[in-house]
Amino acid sequence: MLSRNGLRGTAAGVFLTTTVFAGAFYFGDNESTAETFEDVTEEEALEVLESSGFVIKTLEEHNELVESEASLEARVRELEELKADAGNEEAADEEETVVQDMVYQTALVVTSGMTFGDIAGILERTGIIDDRSEFNDYISNNNLEMALRQGEFIFDSSMTIPSIVSELTS
């Protein structure tokens, strides 16, 4: 904190500095420090700017450019959305194709005490068959419940239910 004399000294310094700058501003030679500007015509100003590499447009031309830019940006957004939608459809088609083309394969060991219901569950979980009830219906409709044989079998998802059951019963 400043003492009383220190505060008076600071105030006197500020006052003196302000007085010197005010005198220089009001009584100084303005013409030597400031350049004099002539009246410049619009054509001369345009010529100077164009020679410096600037492009000059009227307000109307500027507004037209802004409008065309906005419409182009809107069109780009539309195209990106269409591209994204098409990409999603292609990805879905490719995924569907991959799922359809993918063949699952499993080795199954049939032991004593296993039923066709147990086997249907295993085949459904491994992706060999799509529906366990379809498999069980085929067994029931063809009276094959007691024809299951033990052994080791290899199945893949391209096989039909009749060919799977044929291997399990023959």
ABEGO torsion letter per residue (X at the ends): XBBAAAAAAAAAAAAAAAAAAAAAAAABBAAAABBBBBBBBAAAAAAAAAAAGBBBBBAAAAAAAAAAAAAAAAAAAAAAAAAAAAAAAAAAAAAAAAAAABBBBBBBBBBBGBBAAAAAAAAAAAGABABAAAAAAAAAAAGAAAABBBEBBBBBAABBAAAAAAAAAX
